[in-house]
């Protein structure tokens, strides 16, 4: 049995197992890197940690911190790495092909990280939670950008190492 992705590539069972394993390894590594940046290093820069669970609570309008942390962990460990593998990489291949070049994985991974940052601080924080776009470009905004770049680069590095 095979699964056809939106990019017309057929995946068999072994491909799916490898994809899931790569996604989970990339997600765990990237989420750990994010957590070190967000909770240990960001406070040294801006005086407090990045708190994506607080954003999740604002977006969904609930007051359950453990649930918000679990949602963020799931997104970081499962959803975003799958997005990199199933959307960002195929898109980068098509863009690179159209330009006549192969885009290097660090460029693709950094672009992915910036895309996650835009999604978090514009789409989720602004459009859904009603906060100023990019939180008004305060220091926390830039710390978040660095954290999302780190996340994207770690996902990209793990995927590149597994190829």
C-alpha positions in Angstrom: 0.0 0.0 0.0 1.3 3.4 -0.8 0.4 7.0 0.1 0.6 9.7 -2.4 1.6 13.1 -1.0 0.5 16.4 -2.4 3.8 16.6 -4.2 3.1 13.4 -6.2 5.7 11.2 -4.5 4.5 7.8 -3.6 5.6 6.6 -0.1 5.6 2.9 0.9 5.5 1.6 4.5 9.3 1.7 5.0 9.3 5.3 3.7 6.6 6.2 6.2 8.4 4.6 9.1 11.6 6.5 8.1 9.7 9.7 7.7 8.0 9.4 11.1 11.3 8.4 12.8 13.1 11.4 11.2 10.3 13.8 12.1 10.3 12.6 15.7 14.1 12.7 16.1 14.2 16.2 14.5 11.3 17.4 16.6 12.7 16.2 19.9 16.2 17.7 19.1 14.7 21.0 17.9 12.3 21.2 20.8 15.1 20.7 23.3 17.2 23.3 21.6 14.1 25.7 21.7 13.6 25.0 25.4 17.2 25.8 26.3 17.0 29.0 24.3 13.5 30.0 25.5 13.9 29.2 29.2 17.6 29.4 29.9 19.2 31.9 27.5 16.4 34.3 26.6 16.0 35.5 30.2 19.6 36.7 30.1 18.8 38.8 27.1 15.3 40.1 27.8 14.7 39.5 31.5 12.2 36.7 31.1 11.6 33.5 29.2 9.7 33.0 26.0 6.3 31.6 26.9 4.5 30.0 24.0 2.0 28.4 26.3 0.8 31.8 27.2 0.3 32.6 23.5 -1.6 29.4 23.1 -3.9 30.2 26.0 -4.6 33.7 24.5 -5.3 32.2 21.1 -7.7 29.4 22.3 -9.1 31.4 25.3 -8.5 28.8 28.0 -6.7 28.9 31.3 -5.0 25.5 31.4 -1.2 25.9 31.5 -0.3 22.2 31.3 -2.6 21.7 28.3 -1.1 24.8 26.6 2.4 23.4 27.2 1.3 20.0 25.9 -0.1 21.6 22.7 3.2 23.5 22.1 5.2 20.3 22.7 3.1 18.3 20.3 3.4 21.0 17.6 7.1 21.3 18.1 7.9 17.6 18.3 5.4 16.3 15.6 3.6 18.9 13.5 6.4 21.3 12.6 9.0 18.7 11.7 6.4 17.0 9.5 5.8 20.4 8.0 9.5 20.7 7.2 9.6 17.3 5.6 6.3 17.4 3.7 6.0 21.0 2.8 9.2 23.0 3.2 11.6 20.5 1.6 9.4 19.8 -1.5 8.7 23.5 -1.9 12.4 24.3 -1.7 13.1 21.6 -4.3 10.6 23.1 -6.6 11.8 26.7 -6.1 15.4 25.5 -6.5 14.6 23.6 -9.6 12.8 26.7 -11.1 15.9 28.8 -10.3 18.3 26.1 -11.6 20.0 25.5 -8.3 19.7 23.2 -5.3 19.0 25.2 -2.2 21.4 24.2 0.6 19.7 22.7 3.7 20.8 25.6 6.0 19.0 28.1 3.8 15.9 26.0 3.6 16.0 25.4 7.4 16.6 29.0 8.3 13.7 30.0 5.9 11.5 27.4 7.7 12.4 28.9 11.1 11.6 32.4 9.9 8.3 31.1 8.5 7.5 29.5 11.9 8.3 32.9 13.6 5.9 34.7 11.2 3.3 32.1 11.9 3.7 32.4 15.7 4.0 36.2 16.0 1.8 37.4 13.1 -0.8 34.8 12.4 -1.3 33.4 15.9 -0.4 36.3 18.1 -1.8 39.1 16.0 -4.6 37.6 13.8 -5.9 35.1 16.3 -5.0 36.5 19.7 -5.4 40.2 18.8 -1.9 41.3 20.0 0.1 43.8 18.1 1.8 42.4 14.9 5.1 40.8 16.0 4.3 42.1 19.5 5.4 45.5 18.4 8.9 44.4 17.7 10.1 44.4 21.3 13.2 42.6 22.5 11.0 39.4 23.0 10.2 39.5 19.3 13.8 39.2 18.4 14.5 36.5 21.0 11.6 34.6 19.5 13.1 35.0 16.0 16.4 33.5 17.2 14.6 30.7 18.9 12.6 29.9 15.8 15.8 30.0 13.7 17.5 27.6 16.1 14.5 25.3 15.9 14.4 25.4 12.1 18.2 24.8 11.8 18.1 21.9 14.3 15.2 20.3 12.3 17.1 20.8 9.1 20.4 19.4 10.5 18.7 16.3 11.9 17.0 15.7 8.5 20.2 16.3 6.6 22.1 13.9 8.9 19.5 11.2 8.4 19.6 11.3 4.6 
